[in-house]
Amino acid sequence: MDKMWASFIGMGLMVLASLLITFARVKLKGFARGIVSVIAFVVLLVSVVYMLLSII
């Protein structure tokens, strides 16, 4: 059951990362765009860790 929740969290974080990067590219410019893109990248890395935890 814990592996299922870890995979759901990983998938949710991937969706969040894709929404953040889309928002950054469409709506933001300059420094704010860079900050939101970095946050999206960090969220994506955390989602990869959760997905790997769900496999193990």
ROLUMVO-792195 format. One record per atom (N, C-alpha, C, O): residue number from 1; atom name; x, y, z. Coordinates in steps of 0.2 Angstrom, whole numbers, plus 5000, padded with zeros to 4 digits. Atoms other than C-alpha are relative to their C-alpha. Layout:
% ROLUMVO-792195
<seq->NUM, atom->CA, xx->X, yy->Y, zz->Z>
...
END
This chain:
% ROLUMVO-792195
<seq->1, atom->N, xx->5004, yy->4994, zz->5000>
<seq->1, atom->CA, xx->5000, yy->5000, zz->5000>
<seq->1, atom->C, xx->5004, yy->5006, zz->5000>
<seq->1, atom->O, xx->5003, yy->5011, zz->4997>
<seq->2, atom->N, xx->4996, yy->4994, zz->5000>
<seq->2, atom->CA, xx->5014, yy->5012, zz->5004>
<seq->2, atom->C, xx->5003, yy->5001, zz->4993>
<seq->2, atom->O, xx->5004, yy->5007, zz->4991>
<seq->3, atom->N, xx->4997, yy->4999, zz->5006>
<seq->3, atom->CA, xx->5022, yy->5009, zz->4987>
<seq->3, atom->C, xx->4995, yy->5004, zz->4995>
<seq->3, atom->O, xx->4997, yy->5008, zz->4991>
<seq->4, atom->N, xx->5005, yy->4997, zz->5004>
<seq->4, atom->CA, xx->5005, yy->5014, zz->4979>
<seq->4, atom->C, xx->5000, yy->5007, zz->5001>
<seq->4, atom->O, xx->4999, yy->5012, zz->4997>
<seq->5, atom->N, xx->5000, yy->4993, zz->4999>
<seq->5, atom->CA, xx->5005, yy->5030, zz->4988>
<seq->5, atom->C, xx->5006, yy->5004, zz->4998>
<seq->5, atom->O, xx->5006, yy->5010, zz->4996>
<seq->6, atom->N, xx->4994, yy->4997, zz->5002>
<seq->6, atom->CA, xx->5023, yy->5034, zz->4984>
<seq->6, atom->C, xx->4999, yy->5001, zz->4993>
<seq->6, atom->O, xx->5002, yy->5007, zz->4990>
<seq->7, atom->N, xx->5001, yy->4999, zz->5007>
<seq->7, atom->CA, xx->5019, yy->5032, zz->4966>
<seq->7, atom->C, xx->4995, yy->5005, zz->4998>
<seq->7, atom->O, xx->4996, yy->5009, zz->4993>
<seq->8, atom->N, xx->5005, yy->4994, zz->5001>
<seq->8, atom->CA, xx->5003, yy->5043, zz->4967>
<seq->8, atom->C, xx->5003, yy->5007, zz->5001>
<seq->8, atom->O, xx->5002, yy->5012, zz->4998>
<seq->9, atom->N, xx->4996, yy->4994, zz->4999>
<seq->9, atom->CA, xx->5014, yy->5056, zz->4975>
<seq->9, atom->C, xx->5005, yy->5002, zz->4995>
<seq->9, atom->O, xx->5005, yy->5008, zz->4993>
<seq->10, atom->N, xx->4995, yy->4998, zz->5005>
<seq->10, atom->CA, xx->5027, yy->5055, zz->4962>
<seq->10, atom->C, xx->4996, yy->5002, zz->4994>
<seq->10, atom->O, xx->4999, yy->5007, zz->4990>
<seq->11, atom->N, xx->5004, yy->4998, zz->5006>
<seq->11, atom->CA, xx->5014, yy->5056, zz->4948>
<seq->11, atom->C, xx->4997, yy->5007, zz->5001>
<seq->11, atom->O, xx->4997, yy->5011, zz->4996>
<seq->12, atom->N, xx->5003, yy->4994, zz->4999>
<seq->12, atom->CA, xx->5006, yy->5071, zz->4956>
<seq->12, atom->C, xx->5005, yy->5006, zz->5000>
<seq->12, atom->O, xx->5004, yy->5011, zz->4997>
<seq->13, atom->N, xx->4994, yy->4995, zz->5001>
<seq->13, atom->CA, xx->5023, yy->5080, zz->4958>
<seq->13, atom->C, xx->5002, yy->5001, zz->4993>
<seq->13, atom->O, xx->5004, yy->5007, zz->4991>
<seq->14, atom->N, xx->4999, yy->4999, zz->5007>
<seq->14, atom->CA, xx->5026, yy->5077, zz->4940>
<seq->14, atom->C, xx->4995, yy->5004, zz->4996>
<seq->14, atom->O, xx->4997, yy->5009, zz->4992>
<seq->15, atom->N, xx->5005, yy->4996, zz->5003>
<seq->15, atom->CA, xx->5010, yy->5085, zz->4935>
<seq->15, atom->C, xx->5001, yy->5007, zz->5002>
<seq->15, atom->O, xx->5000, yy->5012, zz->4999>
<seq->16, atom->N, xx->4998, yy->4993, zz->4997>
<seq->16, atom->CA, xx->5014, yy->5100, zz->4947>
<seq->16, atom->C, xx->5006, yy->5003, zz->4996>
<seq->16, atom->O, xx->5005, yy->5009, zz->4994>
<seq->17, atom->N, xx->4994, yy->4997, zz->5004>
<seq->17, atom->CA, xx->5031, yy->5102, zz->4938>
<seq->17, atom->C, xx->4998, yy->5002, zz->4993>
<seq->17, atom->O, xx->5000, yy->5007, zz->4991>
<seq->18, atom->N, xx->5002, yy->4998, zz->5007>
<seq->18, atom->CA, xx->5023, yy->5102, zz->4921>
<seq->18, atom->C, xx->4996, yy->5006, zz->5000>
<seq->18, atom->O, xx->4997, yy->5010, zz->4995>
<seq->19, atom->N, xx->5004, yy->4994, zz->5000>
<seq->19, atom->CA, xx->5010, yy->5115, zz->4926>
<seq->19, atom->C, xx->5004, yy->5006, zz->5002>
<seq->19, atom->O, xx->5003, yy->5011, zz->4999>
<seq->20, atom->N, xx->4996, yy->4994, zz->4998>
<seq->20, atom->CA, xx->5023, yy->5126, zz->4934>
<seq->20, atom->C, xx->5005, yy->5002, zz->4994>
<seq->20, atom->O, xx->5005, yy->5008, zz->4993>
<seq->21, atom->N, xx->4996, yy->4998, zz->5005>
<seq->21, atom->CA, xx->5035, yy->5125, zz->4919>
<seq->21, atom->C, xx->4996, yy->5003, zz->4994>
<seq->21, atom->O, xx->4998, yy->5008, zz->4991>
<seq->22, atom->N, xx->5004, yy->4997, zz->5005>
<seq->22, atom->CA, xx->5020, yy->5129, zz->4907>
<seq->22, atom->C, xx->4998, yy->5007, zz->5002>
<seq->22, atom->O, xx->4998, yy->5011, zz->4998>
<seq->23, atom->N, xx->5001, yy->4994, zz->4998>
<seq->23, atom->CA, xx->5015, yy->5143, zz->4918>
<seq->23, atom->C, xx->5006, yy->5005, zz->4999>
<seq->23, atom->O, xx->5005, yy->5011, zz->4997>
<seq->24, atom->N, xx->4995, yy->4996, zz->5001>
<seq->24, atom->CA, xx->5032, yy->5150, zz->4918>
<seq->24, atom->C, xx->5002, yy->5002, zz->4993>
<seq->24, atom->O, xx->5004, yy->5008, zz->4992>
<seq->25, atom->N, xx->4999, yy->4999, zz->5007>
<seq->25, atom->CA, xx->5034, yy->5149, zz->4900>
<seq->25, atom->C, xx->4995, yy->5005, zz->4997>
<seq->25, atom->O, xx->4997, yy->5009, zz->4992>
<seq->26, atom->N, xx->5006, yy->4996, zz->5004>
<seq->26, atom->CA, xx->5017, yy->5157, zz->4895>
<seq->26, atom->C, xx->4999, yy->5007, zz->5004>
<seq->26, atom->O, xx->4999, yy->5012, zz->5000>
<seq->27, atom->N, xx->5002, yy->4994, zz->4996>
<seq->27, atom->CA, xx->5014, yy->5170, zz->4909>
<seq->27, atom->C, xx->5006, yy->5004, zz->5003>
<seq->27, atom->O, xx->5005, yy->5010, zz->5004>
<seq->28, atom->N, xx->4995, yy->4996, zz->4996>
<seq->28, atom->CA, xx->5031, yy->5175, zz->4917>
<seq->28, atom->C, xx->5006, yy->5002, zz->4995>
<seq->28, atom->O, xx->5007, yy->4999, zz->4990>
<seq->29, atom->N, xx->4994, yy->4998, zz->5004>
<seq->29, atom->CA, xx->5046, yy->5184, zz->4910>
<seq->29, atom->C, xx->5006, yy->5002, zz->5005>
<seq->29, atom->O, xx->5005, yy->5004, zz->5011>
<seq->30, atom->N, xx->4994, yy->4997, zz->4996>
<seq->30, atom->CA, xx->5064, yy->5188, zz->4917>
<seq->30, atom->C, xx->5001, yy->4995, zz->5006>
<seq->30, atom->O, xx->5001, yy->4989, zz->5005>
<seq->31, atom->N, xx->4998, yy->5004, zz->4994>
<seq->31, atom->CA, xx->5069, yy->5183, zz->4934>
<seq->31, atom->C, xx->4995, yy->4995, zz->5003>
<seq->31, atom->O, xx->4997, yy->4990, zz->5005>
<seq->32, atom->N, xx->5006, yy->5004, zz->4997>
<seq->32, atom->CA, xx->5052, yy->5176, zz->4940>
<seq->32, atom->C, xx->5000, yy->4994, zz->4996>
<seq->32, atom->O, xx->4998, yy->4988, zz->4999>
<seq->33, atom->N, xx->5001, yy->5006, zz->5004>
<seq->33, atom->CA, xx->5052, yy->5164, zz->4925>
<seq->33, atom->C, xx->5006, yy->4995, zz->5002>
<seq->33, atom->O, xx->5005, yy->4989, zz->5002>
<seq->34, atom->N, xx->4995, yy->5004, zz->4998>
<seq->34, atom->CA, xx->5069, yy->5158, zz->4930>
<seq->34, atom->C, xx->4999, yy->4996, zz->5007>
<seq->34, atom->O, xx->5001, yy->4990, zz->5008>
<seq->35, atom->N, xx->5002, yy->5003, zz->4994>
<seq->35, atom->CA, xx->5064, yy->5155, zz->4948>
<seq->35, atom->C, xx->4995, yy->4995, zz->5000>
<seq->35, atom->O, xx->4996, yy->4989, zz->5003>
<seq->36, atom->N, xx->5006, yy->5005, zz->5001>
<seq->36, atom->CA, xx->5048, yy->5146, zz->4944>
<seq->36, atom->C, xx->5003, yy->4994, zz->4996>
<seq->36, atom->O, xx->5001, yy->4988, zz->4998>
<seq->37, atom->N, xx->4997, yy->5006, zz->5003>
<seq->37, atom->CA, xx->5058, yy->5135, zz->4932>
<seq->37, atom->C, xx->5004, yy->4996, zz->5004>
<seq->37, atom->O, xx->5004, yy->4990, zz->5003>
<seq->38, atom->N, xx->4995, yy->5004, zz->4995>
<seq->38, atom->CA, xx->5071, yy->5130, zz->4945>
<seq->38, atom->C, xx->4995, yy->4997, zz->5005>
<seq->38, atom->O, xx->4997, yy->4991, zz->5006>
<seq->39, atom->N, xx->5004, yy->5004, zz->4995>
<seq->39, atom->CA, xx->5057, yy->5126, zz->4957>
<seq->39, atom->C, xx->4996, yy->4994, zz->4997>
<seq->39, atom->O, xx->4996, yy->4989, zz->5000>
<seq->40, atom->N, xx->5003, yy->5006, zz->5003>
<seq->40, atom->CA, xx->5048, yy->5115, zz->4944>
<seq->40, atom->C, xx->5005, yy->4995, zz->4999>
<seq->40, atom->O, xx->5004, yy->4989, zz->4999>
<seq->41, atom->N, xx->4995, yy->5005, zz->5001>
<seq->41, atom->CA, xx->5065, yy->5106, zz->4941>
<seq->41, atom->C, xx->5001, yy->4997, zz->5006>
<seq->41, atom->O, xx->5002, yy->4991, zz->5006>
<seq->42, atom->N, xx->4999, yy->5003, zz->4994>
<seq->42, atom->CA, xx->5067, yy->5103, zz->4959>
<seq->42, atom->C, xx->4994, yy->4995, zz->5002>
<seq->42, atom->O, xx->4995, yy->4990, zz->5004>
<seq->43, atom->N, xx->5006, yy->5005, zz->4999>
<seq->43, atom->CA, xx->5049, yy->5096, zz->4960>
<seq->43, atom->C, xx->5001, yy->4994, zz->4996>
<seq->43, atom->O, xx->4999, yy->4989, zz->4998>
<seq->44, atom->N, xx->4999, yy->5006, zz->5004>
<seq->44, atom->CA, xx->5053, yy->5085, zz->4946>
<seq->44, atom->C, xx->5005, yy->4995, zz->5002>
<seq->44, atom->O, xx->5004, yy->4989, zz->5002>
<seq->45, atom->N, xx->4995, yy->5005, zz->4997>
<seq->45, atom->CA, xx->5068, yy->5078, zz->4954>
<seq->45, atom->C, xx->4998, yy->4997, zz->5006>
<seq->45, atom->O, xx->4999, yy->4991, zz->5007>
<seq->46, atom->N, xx->5004, yy->5003, zz->4994>
<seq->46, atom->CA, xx->5058, yy->5075, zz->4970>
<seq->46, atom->C, xx->4996, yy->4994, zz->4998>
<seq->46, atom->O, xx->4995, yy->4989, zz->5001>
<seq->47, atom->N, xx->5005, yy->5005, zz->5002>
<seq->47, atom->CA, xx->5045, yy->5066, zz->4960>
<seq->47, atom->C, xx->5004, yy->4994, zz->4997>
<seq->47, atom->O, xx->5001, yy->4988, zz->4998>
<seq->48, atom->N, xx->4996, yy->5006, zz->5002>
<seq->48, atom->CA, xx->5059, yy->5055, zz->4952>
<seq->48, atom->C, xx->5002, yy->4995, zz->5006>
<seq->48, atom->O, xx->5002, yy->4989, zz->5006>
<seq->49, atom->N, xx->4998, yy->5004, zz->4994>
<seq->49, atom->CA, xx->5065, yy->5050, zz->4970>
<seq->49, atom->C, xx->4993, yy->4996, zz->5002>
<seq->49, atom->O, xx->4994, yy->4990, zz->5004>
<seq->50, atom->N, xx->5006, yy->5003, zz->4998>
<seq->50, atom->CA, xx->5047, yy->5046, zz->4974>
<seq->50, atom->C, xx->4998, yy->4994, zz->4996>
<seq->50, atom->O, xx->4996, yy->4988, zz->4998>
<seq->51, atom->N, xx->5002, yy->5006, zz->5004>
<seq->51, atom->CA, xx->5044, yy->5035, zz->4959>
<seq->51, atom->C, xx->5005, yy->4994, zz->5001>
<seq->51, atom->O, xx->5004, yy->4989, zz->5000>
<seq->52, atom->N, xx->4995, yy->5005, zz->4999>
<seq->52, atom->CA, xx->5061, yy->5026, zz->4962>
<seq->52, atom->C, xx->4998, yy->4996, zz->5007>
<seq->52, atom->O, xx->4999, yy->4990, zz->5007>
<seq->53, atom->N, xx->5002, yy->5003, zz->4994>
<seq->53, atom->CA, xx->5055, yy->5023, zz->4980>
<seq->53, atom->C, xx->4994, yy->4995, zz->4999>
<seq->53, atom->O, xx->4994, yy->4990, zz->5003>
<seq->54, atom->N, xx->5006, yy->5005, zz->5002>
<seq->54, atom->CA, xx->5039, yy->5015, zz->4973>
<seq->54, atom->C, xx->5002, yy->4994, zz->4997>
<seq->54, atom->O, xx->4998, yy->4989, zz->4997>
<seq->55, atom->N, xx->4997, yy->5006, zz->5003>
<seq->55, atom->CA, xx->5049, yy->5003, zz->4963>
<seq->55, atom->C, xx->5003, yy->4995, zz->5005>
<seq->55, atom->O, xx->5002, yy->4989, zz->5004>
<seq->56, atom->N, xx->4996, yy->5004, zz->4995>
<seq->56, atom->CA, xx->5060, yy->4997, zz->4977>
<seq->56, atom->C, xx->4996, yy->4996, zz->5005>
<seq->56, atom->O, xx->4998, yy->4993, zz->5009>
END
